[in-house]
Amino acid sequence: MSIQVNKAKCVSCGQCCDVCPGNLIQKDKNDKAYIKYPQECWGCIACVKECSVGAIKYHLGIDIGGKGGYLYTKNRGDYMDWFIVSLDRRKHQITINKKESNKY
């Protein structure tokens, strides 16, 4: 599985469900997101980018050079913070201005 949903952080907004191109993310009986078909996820990270509270993590497996770390985002208005956490818990942050990101 390439993504993981932290239900404790999920605010039940449904944005991840709306953007998943494979309709793989659903809501449970408590209105919290979960990935219904994890084996079908191809790791497009649309849900990760859409989650404004950082409740969805993308696993960076060894096959893509991540060695088991993970990636998550947090939205701050015009800015999006990307956090990459390595196995040794080092955190790297990249901040993107969303209004400028597709300029070129």
N, CA, C and O atoms as CSV, one atom per row, in Angstrom:
chain,resi,resn,atom,element,x,y,z
A,1,MET,N,N,0.851,-1.176,0.000
A,1,MET,CA,C,0.000,0.000,0.000
A,1,MET,C,C,0.894,1.235,0.000
A,1,MET,O,O,1.898,1.284,0.710
A,2,SER,N,N,0.528,2.213,-0.788
A,2,SER,CA,C,1.354,3.400,-0.877
A,2,SER,C,C,0.862,4.547,0.002
A,2,SER,O,O,1.639,5.452,0.305
A,3,ILE,N,N,-0.399,4.537,0.418
A,3,ILE,CA,C,-0.874,5.585,1.319
A,3,ILE,C,C,-1.432,4.986,2.600
A,3,ILE,O,O,-1.797,3.813,2.666
A,4,GLN,N,N,-1.482,5.847,3.621
A,4,GLN,CA,C,-2.043,5.451,4.907
A,4,GLN,C,C,-2.828,6.636,5.448
A,4,GLN,O,O,-2.334,7.764,5.439
A,5,VAL,N,N,-4.042,6.394,5.918
A,5,VAL,CA,C,-4.891,7.445,6.472
A,5,VAL,C,C,-4.871,7.346,7.991
A,5,VAL,O,O,-5.145,6.287,8.555
A,6,ASN,N,N,-4.547,8.451,8.648
A,6,ASN,CA,C,-4.593,8.528,10.104
A,6,ASN,C,C,-5.980,9.036,10.480
A,6,ASN,O,O,-6.256,10.231,10.375
A,7,LYS,N,N,-6.849,8.132,10.916
A,7,LYS,CA,C,-8.234,8.495,11.217
A,7,LYS,C,C,-8.344,9.489,12.369
A,7,LYS,O,O,-9.306,10.254,12.436
A,8,ALA,N,N,-7.373,9.486,13.269
A,8,ALA,CA,C,-7.398,10.443,14.382
A,8,ALA,C,C,-7.205,11.875,13.890
A,8,ALA,O,O,-7.711,12.816,14.502
A,9,LYS,N,N,-6.476,12.042,12.793
A,9,LYS,CA,C,-6.261,13.375,12.222
A,9,LYS,C,C,-7.323,13.763,11.196
A,9,LYS,O,O,-7.502,14.946,10.908
A,10,CYS,N,N,-8.021,12.784,10.647
A,10,CYS,CA,C,-9.019,13.026,9.605
A,10,CYS,C,C,-10.155,13.903,10.145
A,10,CYS,O,O,-10.697,13.635,11.218
A,11,VAL,N,N,-10.510,14.952,9.394
A,11,VAL,CA,C,-11.585,15.858,9.806
A,11,VAL,C,C,-12.872,15.619,9.010
A,11,VAL,O,O,-13.796,16.431,9.066
A,12,SER,N,N,-12.934,14.520,8.278
A,12,SER,CA,C,-14.137,14.085,7.545
A,12,SER,C,C,-14.586,15.042,6.454
A,12,SER,O,O,-15.777,15.117,6.153
A,13,CYS,N,N,-13.655,15.772,5.858
A,13,CYS,CA,C,-14.026,16.742,4.821
A,13,CYS,C,C,-14.403,16.066,3.507
A,13,CYS,O,O,-15.195,16.613,2.740
A,14,GLY,N,N,-13.849,14.891,3.236
A,14,GLY,CA,C,-14.176,14.158,2.020
A,14,GLY,C,C,-13.407,14.575,0.780
A,14,GLY,O,O,-13.648,14.043,-0.303
A,15,GLN,N,N,-12.485,15.518,0.920
A,15,GLN,CA,C,-11.713,15.989,-0.234
A,15,GLN,C,C,-10.909,14.853,-0.865
A,15,GLN,O,O,-10.824,14.756,-2.089
A,16,CYS,N,N,-10.326,14.004,-0.037
A,16,CYS,CA,C,-9.519,12.890,-0.555
A,16,CYS,C,C,-10.382,11.922,-1.358
A,16,CYS,O,O,-9.948,11.397,-2.384
A,17,CYS,N,N,-11.591,11.690,-0.893
A,17,CYS,CA,C,-12.515,10.807,-1.615
A,17,CYS,C,C,-12.853,11.395,-2.982
A,17,CYS,O,O,-12.943,10.669,-3.973
A,18,ASP,N,N,-13.038,12.700,-3.029
A,18,ASP,CA,C,-13.417,13.376,-4.267
A,18,ASP,C,C,-12.312,13.357,-5.314
A,18,ASP,O,O,-12.599,13.268,-6.507
A,19,VAL,N,N,-11.045,13.439,-4.885
A,19,VAL,CA,C,-9.951,13.541,-5.859
A,19,VAL,C,C,-9.328,12.217,-6.249
A,19,VAL,O,O,-8.569,12.168,-7.217
A,20,CYS,N,N,-9.617,11.152,-5.539
A,20,CYS,CA,C,-9.014,9.855,-5.853
A,20,CYS,C,C,-9.511,9.382,-7.224
A,20,CYS,O,O,-10.698,9.102,-7.387
A,21,PRO,N,N,-8.608,9.291,-8.214
A,21,PRO,CA,C,-9.050,8.914,-9.557
A,21,PRO,C,C,-9.562,7.481,-9.661
A,21,PRO,O,O,-10.286,7.153,-10.601
A,22,GLY,N,N,-9.200,6.631,-8.721
A,22,GLY,CA,C,-9.667,5.246,-8.748
A,22,GLY,C,C,-10.830,4.979,-7.819
A,22,GLY,O,O,-11.259,3.834,-7.676
A,23,ASN,N,N,-11.357,6.034,-7.175
A,23,ASN,CA,C,-12.434,5.881,-6.181
A,23,ASN,C,C,-12.076,4.853,-5.113
A,23,ASN,O,O,-12.920,4.066,-4.684
A,24,LEU,N,N,-10.822,4.871,-4.695
A,24,LEU,CA,C,-10.332,3.890,-3.727
A,24,LEU,C,C,-10.515,4.342,-2.286
A,24,LEU,O,O,-10.520,3.516,-1.373
A,25,ILE,N,N,-10.665,5.646,-2.074
A,25,ILE,CA,C,-10.818,6.169,-0.715
A,25,ILE,C,C,-12.298,6.349,-0.429
A,25,ILE,O,O,-13.017,6.995,-1.190
A,26,GLN,N,N,-12.735,5.779,0.659
A,26,GLN,CA,C,-14.130,5.809,1.069
A,26,GLN,C,C,-14.221,6.368,2.487
A,26,GLN,O,O,-13.200,6.636,3.121
A,27,LYS,N,N,-15.438,6.540,2.978
A,27,LYS,CA,C,-15.644,6.939,4.371
A,27,LYS,C,C,-16.242,5.766,5.135
A,27,LYS,O,O,-17.095,5.045,4.618
A,28,ASP,N,N,-15.785,5.584,6.376
A,28,ASP,CA,C,-16.317,4.506,7.200
A,28,ASP,C,C,-17.592,4.964,7.917
A,28,ASP,O,O,-18.082,6.065,7.667
A,29,LYS,N,N,-18.117,4.137,8.792
A,29,LYS,CA,C,-19.371,4.456,9.494
A,29,LYS,C,C,-19.241,5.677,10.403
A,29,LYS,O,O,-20.244,6.282,10.783
A,30,ASN,N,N,-18.000,6.038,10.751
A,30,ASN,CA,C,-17.759,7.229,11.576
A,30,ASN,C,C,-17.389,8.444,10.733
A,30,ASN,O,O,-16.943,9.463,11.261
A,31,ASP,N,N,-17.579,8.329,9.416
A,31,ASP,CA,C,-17.321,9.410,8.466
A,31,ASP,C,C,-15.841,9.725,8.292
A,31,ASP,O,O,-15.490,10.818,7.848
A,32,LYS,N,N,-14.969,8.780,8.638
A,32,LYS,CA,C,-13.527,8.953,8.501
A,32,LYS,C,C,-13.053,8.253,7.226
A,32,LYS,O,O,-13.561,7.192,6.864
A,33,ALA,N,N,-12.084,8.854,6.559
A,33,ALA,CA,C,-11.563,8.297,5.317
A,33,ALA,C,C,-10.727,7.046,5.575
A,33,ALA,O,O,-10.064,6.918,6.605
A,34,TYR,N,N,-10.778,6.144,4.627
A,34,TYR,CA,C,-9.906,4.962,4.638
A,34,TYR,C,C,-9.747,4.502,3.193
A,34,TYR,O,O,-10.586,4.800,2.344
A,35,ILE,N,N,-8.677,3.781,2.921
A,35,ILE,CA,C,-8.470,3.268,1.571
A,35,ILE,C,C,-9.093,1.880,1.494
A,35,ILE,O,O,-8.647,0.939,2.151
A,36,LYS,N,N,-10.129,1.781,0.679
A,36,LYS,CA,C,-10.906,0.547,0.594
A,36,LYS,C,C,-10.157,-0.557,-0.154
A,36,LYS,O,O,-10.253,-1.729,0.210
A,37,TYR,N,N,-9.428,-0.192,-1.179
A,37,TYR,CA,C,-8.710,-1.170,-1.991
A,37,TYR,C,C,-7.224,-0.786,-2.056
A,37,TYR,O,O,-6.766,-0.283,-3.081
A,38,PRO,N,N,-6.474,-1.016,-0.982
A,38,PRO,CA,C,-5.079,-0.570,-0.938
A,38,PRO,C,C,-4.211,-1.154,-2.050
A,38,PRO,O,O,-3.290,-0.488,-2.524
A,39,GLN,N,N,-4.486,-2.369,-2.466
A,39,GLN,CA,C,-3.679,-3.002,-3.507
A,39,GLN,C,C,-3.876,-2.333,-4.863
A,39,GLN,O,O,-3.055,-2.509,-5.763
A,40,GLU,N,N,-4.951,-1.570,-5.020
A,40,GLU,CA,C,-5.230,-0.896,-6.286
A,40,GLU,C,C,-4.625,0.503,-6.367
A,40,GLU,O,O,-4.596,1.091,-7.448
A,41,CYS,N,N,-4.148,1.045,-5.263
A,41,CYS,CA,C,-3.592,2.407,-5.238
A,41,CYS,C,C,-2.302,2.450,-6.048
A,41,CYS,O,O,-1.391,1.656,-5.814
A,42,TRP,N,N,-2.225,3.375,-6.999
A,42,TRP,CA,C,-1.016,3.486,-7.810
A,42,TRP,C,C,-0.126,4.637,-7.370
A,42,TRP,O,O,0.869,4.929,-8.032
A,43,GLY,N,N,-0.462,5.296,-6.268
A,43,GLY,CA,C,0.413,6.304,-5.674
A,43,GLY,C,C,0.437,7.637,-6.396
A,43,GLY,O,O,1.493,8.263,-6.487
A,44,CYS,N,N,-0.685,8.084,-6.906
A,44,CYS,CA,C,-0.726,9.370,-7.628
A,44,CYS,C,C,-0.570,10.555,-6.681
A,44,CYS,O,O,-0.239,11.650,-7.135
A,45,ILE,N,N,-0.791,10.377,-5.411
A,45,ILE,CA,C,-0.730,11.319,-4.290
A,45,ILE,C,C,-1.710,12.488,-4.382
A,45,ILE,O,O,-1.524,13.495,-3.698
A,46,ALA,N,N,-2.743,12.377,-5.209
A,46,ALA,CA,C,-3.770,13.424,-5.264
A,46,ALA,C,C,-4.397,13.623,-3.887
A,46,ALA,O,O,-4.649,14.757,-3.481
A,47,CYS,N,N,-4.647,12.542,-3.175
A,47,CYS,CA,C,-5.259,12.626,-1.851
A,47,CYS,C,C,-4.325,13.291,-0.847
A,47,CYS,O,O,-4.769,14.050,0.014
A,48,VAL,N,N,-3.035,13.004,-0.962
A,48,VAL,CA,C,-2.042,13.586,-0.049
A,48,VAL,C,C,-2.011,15.094,-0.226
A,48,VAL,O,O,-1.984,15.837,0.755
A,49,LYS,N,N,-2.015,15.550,-1.476
A,49,LYS,CA,C,-1.978,16.982,-1.758
A,49,LYS,C,C,-3.264,17.675,-1.318
A,49,LYS,O,O,-3.232,18.841,-0.926
A,50,GLU,N,N,-4.381,16.979,-1.377
A,50,GLU,CA,C,-5.668,17.593,-1.055
A,50,GLU,C,C,-5.940,17.651,0.444
A,50,GLU,O,O,-6.709,18.499,0.896
A,51,CYS,N,N,-5.325,16.769,1.217
A,51,CYS,CA,C,-5.579,16.718,2.661
A,51,CYS,C,C,-4.929,17.917,3.352
A,51,CYS,O,O,-3.704,18.023,3.404
A,52,SER,N,N,-5.750,18.804,3.873
A,52,SER,CA,C,-5.239,20.046,4.464
A,52,SER,C,C,-4.733,19.861,5.895
A,52,SER,O,O,-4.117,20.771,6.451
A,53,VAL,N,N,-4.981,18.708,6.490
A,53,VAL,CA,C,-4.574,18.496,7.888
A,53,VAL,C,C,-3.455,17.470,8.042
A,53,VAL,O,O,-3.079,17.133,9.165
A,54,GLY,N,N,-2.926,16.979,6.947
A,54,GLY,CA,C,-1.821,16.022,7.012
A,54,GLY,C,C,-2.216,14.651,7.522
A,54,GLY,O,O,-1.402,13.959,8.134
A,55,ALA,N,N,-3.460,14.248,7.280
A,55,ALA,CA,C,-3.933,12.957,7.779
A,55,ALA,C,C,-3.562,11.792,6.864
A,55,ALA,O,O,-3.718,10.631,7.244
A,56,ILE,N,N,-3.076,12.092,5.668
A,56,ILE,CA,C,-2.725,11.031,4.721
A,56,ILE,C,C,-1.227,11.081,4.462
A,56,ILE,O,O,-0.672,12.128,4.128
A,57,LYS,N,N,-0.587,9.932,4.623
A,57,LYS,CA,C,0.850,9.800,4.376
A,57,LYS,C,C,1.057,8.932,3.149
A,57,LYS,O,O,0.325,7.970,2.916
A,58,TYR,N,N,2.064,9.289,2.373
A,58,TYR,CA,C,2.472,8.488,1.227
A,58,TYR,C,C,3.769,7.786,1.584
A,58,TYR,O,O,4.768,8.433,1.897
A,59,HIS,N,N,3.753,6.482,1.538
A,59,HIS,CA,C,4.923,5.679,1.895
A,59,HIS,C,C,5.958,5.754,0.782
A,59,HIS,O,O,5.647,5.499,-0.381
A,60,LEU,N,N,7.184,6.104,1.140
A,60,LEU,CA,C,8.289,6.178,0.178
A,60,LEU,C,C,9.085,4.890,0.274
A,60,LEU,O,O,10.070,4.805,1.007
A,61,GLY,N,N,8.650,3.903,-0.467
A,61,GLY,CA,C,9.269,2.584,-0.407
A,61,GLY,C,C,10.645,2.542,-1.028
A,61,GLY,O,O,11.053,3.459,-1.741
A,62,ILE,N,N,11.347,1.477,-0.750
A,62,ILE,CA,C,12.698,1.293,-1.259
A,62,ILE,C,C,12.704,1.282,-2.784
A,62,ILE,O,O,13.660,1.738,-3.410
A,63,ASP,N,N,11.640,0.762,-3.375
A,63,ASP,CA,C,11.590,0.673,-4.835
A,63,ASP,C,C,11.613,2.039,-5.512
A,63,ASP,O,O,11.951,2.131,-6.692
A,64,ILE,N,N,11.258,3.109,-4.785
A,64,ILE,CA,C,11.334,4.449,-5.363
A,64,ILE,C,C,12.371,5.303,-4.646
A,64,ILE,O,O,12.332,6.531,-4.725
A,65,GLY,N,N,13.282,4.666,-3.960
A,65,GLY,CA,C,14.390,5.377,-3.338
A,65,GLY,C,C,14.107,5.975,-1.976
A,65,GLY,O,O,14.945,6.699,-1.438
A,66,GLY,N,N,12.937,5.690,-1.400
A,66,GLY,CA,C,12.575,6.295,-0.134
A,66,GLY,C,C,13.048,5.553,1.093
A,66,GLY,O,O,13.055,6.118,2.186
A,67,LYS,N,N,13.441,4.313,0.944
A,67,LYS,CA,C,13.962,3.494,2.036
A,67,LYS,C,C,13.026,3.426,3.230
A,67,LYS,O,O,13.479,3.272,4.365
A,68,GLY,N,N,11.717,3.539,2.985
A,68,GLY,CA,C,10.746,3.354,4.046
A,68,GLY,C,C,10.266,4.614,4.736
A,68,GLY,O,O,9.522,4.521,5.713
A,69,GLY,N,N,10.655,5.770,4.275
A,69,GLY,CA,C,10.154,7.014,4.853
A,69,GLY,C,C,8.756,7.309,4.349
A,69,GLY,O,O,8.123,6.456,3.725
A,70,TYR,N,N,8.267,8.519,4.618
A,70,TYR,CA,C,6.946,8.887,4.123
A,70,TYR,C,C,6.870,10.381,3.847
A,70,TYR,O,O,7.732,11.156,4.262
A,71,LEU,N,N,5.817,10.761,3.136
A,71,LEU,CA,C,5.587,12.125,2.710
A,71,LEU,C,C,4.170,12.520,3.093
A,71,LEU,O,O,3.244,11.719,2.964
A,72,TYR,N,N,3.994,13.757,3.567
A,72,TYR,CA,C,2.655,14.292,3.789
A,72,TYR,C,C,2.688,15.795,3.560
A,72,TYR,O,O,3.760,16.398,3.519
A,73,THR,N,N,1.522,16.394,3.414
A,73,THR,CA,C,1.446,17.829,3.145
A,73,THR,C,C,0.521,18.517,4.131
A,73,THR,O,O,-0.313,17.883,4.779
A,74,LYS,N,N,0.686,19.822,4.230
A,74,LYS,CA,C,-0.246,20.667,4.973
A,74,LYS,C,C,-0.460,21.928,4.155
A,74,LYS,O,O,0.492,22.541,3.672
A,75,ASN,N,N,-1.720,22.306,4.006
A,75,ASN,CA,C,-2.077,23.502,3.258
A,75,ASN,C,C,-2.169,24.693,4.189
A,75,ASN,O,O,-2.727,24.605,5.283
A,76,ARG,N,N,-1.613,25.811,3.739
A,76,ARG,CA,C,-1.700,27.066,4.489
A,76,ARG,C,C,-2.089,28.175,3.523
A,76,ARG,O,O,-1.257,28.995,3.136
A,77,GLY,N,N,-3.357,28.193,3.141
A,77,GLY,CA,C,-3.819,29.218,2.205
A,77,GLY,C,C,-3.123,29.097,0.861
A,77,GLY,O,O,-3.295,28.105,0.154
A,78,ASP,N,N,-2.329,30.118,0.505
A,78,ASP,CA,C,-1.622,30.116,-0.777
A,78,ASP,C,C,-0.386,29.228,-0.774
A,78,ASP,O,O,0.251,29.056,-1.813
A,79,TYR,N,N,-0.042,28.668,0.367
A,79,TYR,CA,C,1.170,27.859,0.487
A,79,TYR,C,C,0.844,26.422,0.844
A,79,TYR,O,O,-0.126,26.140,1.548
A,80,MET,N,N,1.671,25.525,0.347
A,80,MET,CA,C,1.576,24.115,0.708
A,80,MET,C,C,2.936,23.680,1.217
A,80,MET,O,O,3.951,23.865,0.545
A,81,ASP,N,N,2.952,23.101,2.408
A,81,ASP,CA,C,4.176,22.563,2.987
A,81,ASP,C,C,4.219,21.068,2.704
A,81,ASP,O,O,3.271,20.340,2.998
A,82,TRP,N,N,5.324,20.626,2.133
A,82,TRP,CA,C,5.571,19.207,1.886
A,82,TRP,C,C,6.588,18.750,2.920
A,82,TRP,O,O,7.652,19.353,3.057
A,83,PHE,N,N,6.266,17.693,3.644
A,83,PHE,CA,C,7.166,17.152,4.658
A,83,PHE,C,C,7.596,15.755,4.233
A,83,PHE,O,O,6.767,14.902,3.917
A,84,ILE,N,N,8.892,15.539,4.231
A,84,ILE,CA,C,9.461,14.231,3.933
A,84,ILE,C,C,10.146,13.758,5.207
A,84,ILE,O,O,11.061,14.412,5.707
A,85,VAL,N,N,9.703,12.620,5.727
A,85,VAL,CA,C,10.229,12.081,6.977
A,85,VAL,C,C,10.967,10.787,6.660
A,85,VAL,O,O,10.398,9.855,6.091
A,86,SER,N,N,12.241,10.743,7.034
A,86,SER,CA,C,13.052,9.563,6.769
A,86,SER,C,C,12.871,8.536,7.889
A,86,SER,O,O,12.260,8.822,8.918
A,87,LEU,N,N,13.409,7.347,7.672
A,87,LEU,CA,C,13.296,6.284,8.676
A,87,LEU,C,C,13.871,6.682,10.020
A,87,LEU,O,O,13.367,6.256,11.059
A,88,ASP,N,N,14.917,7.492,10.016
A,88,ASP,CA,C,15.516,7.922,11.280
A,88,ASP,C,C,14.797,9.152,11.858
A,88,ASP,O,O,15.312,9.822,12.753
A,89,ARG,N,N,13.606,9.430,11.332
A,89,ARG,CA,C,12.707,10.497,11.812
A,89,ARG,C,C,13.189,11.917,11.497
A,89,ARG,O,O,12.652,12.884,12.038
A,90,ARG,N,N,14.199,12.052,10.626
A,90,ARG,CA,C,14.580,13.398,10.199
A,90,ARG,C,C,13.491,13.932,9.284
A,90,ARG,O,O,13.006,13.218,8.406
A,91,LYS,N,N,13.107,15.176,9.487
A,91,LYS,CA,C,12.037,15.781,8.708
A,91,LYS,C,C,12.603,16.901,7.842
A,91,LYS,O,O,13.322,17.776,8.324
A,92,HIS,N,N,12.269,16.856,6.575
A,92,HIS,CA,C,12.656,17.882,5.624
A,92,HIS,C,C,11.375,18.576,5.152
A,92,HIS,O,O,10.367,17.918,4.899
A,93,GLN,N,N,11.417,19.879,5.037
A,93,GLN,CA,C,10.232,20.627,4.641
A,93,GLN,C,C,10.514,21.422,3.371
A,93,GLN,O,O,11.557,22.061,3.236
A,94,ILE,N,N,9.569,21.368,2.453
A,94,ILE,CA,C,9.610,22.166,1.234
A,94,ILE,C,C,8.309,22.952,1.202
A,94,ILE,O,O,7.233,22.366,1.330
A,95,THR,N,N,8.385,24.265,1.033
A,95,THR,CA,C,7.192,25.100,0.981
A,95,THR,C,C,7.008,25.613,-0.440
A,95,THR,O,O,7.932,26.155,-1.048
A,96,ILE,N,N,5.797,25.431,-0.954
A,96,ILE,CA,C,5.454,25.830,-2.316
A,96,ILE,C,C,4.395,26.917,-2.267
A,96,ILE,O,O,3.416,26.796,-1.531
A,97,ASN,N,N,4.578,27.974,-3.039
A,97,ASN,CA,C,3.548,28.989,-3.229
A,97,ASN,C,C,2.639,28.459,-4.335
A,97,ASN,O,O,3.051,28.399,-5.493
A,98,LYS,N,N,1.418,28.077,-3.996
A,98,LYS,CA,C,0.525,27.444,-4.959
A,98,LYS,C,C,0.178,28.358,-6.133
A,98,LYS,O,O,-0.063,27.875,-7.239
A,99,LYS,N,N,0.149,29.661,-5.908
A,99,LYS,CA,C,-0.163,30.583,-6.992
A,99,LYS,C,C,0.977,30.694,-8.001
A,99,LYS,O,O,0.756,31.055,-9.157
A,100,GLU,N,N,2.187,30.384,-7.562
A,100,GLU,CA,C,3.349,30.495,-8.426
A,100,GLU,C,C,3.841,29.155,-8.963
A,100,GLU,O,O,4.695,29.128,-9.849
A,101,SER,N,N,3.323,28.050,-8.448
A,101,SER,CA,C,3.909,26.732,-8.740
A,101,SER,C,C,3.769,26.297,-10.194
A,101,SER,O,O,4.627,25.562,-10.684
A,102,ASN,N,N,2.744,26.711,-10.892
A,102,ASN,CA,C,2.541,26.301,-12.280
A,102,ASN,C,C,2.798,27.439,-13.252
A,102,ASN,O,O,2.300,27.427,-14.378
A,103,LYS,N,N,3.552,28.392,-12.830
A,103,LYS,CA,C,3.779,29.607,-13.608
A,103,LYS,C,C,4.574,29.346,-14.891
A,103,LYS,O,O,4.341,30.006,-15.904
A,104,TYR,N,N,5.488,28.410,-14.860
A,104,TYR,CA,C,6.387,28.231,-16.006
A,104,TYR,C,C,5.955,27.141,-16.899
A,104,TYR,O,O,6.610,26.872,-17.905
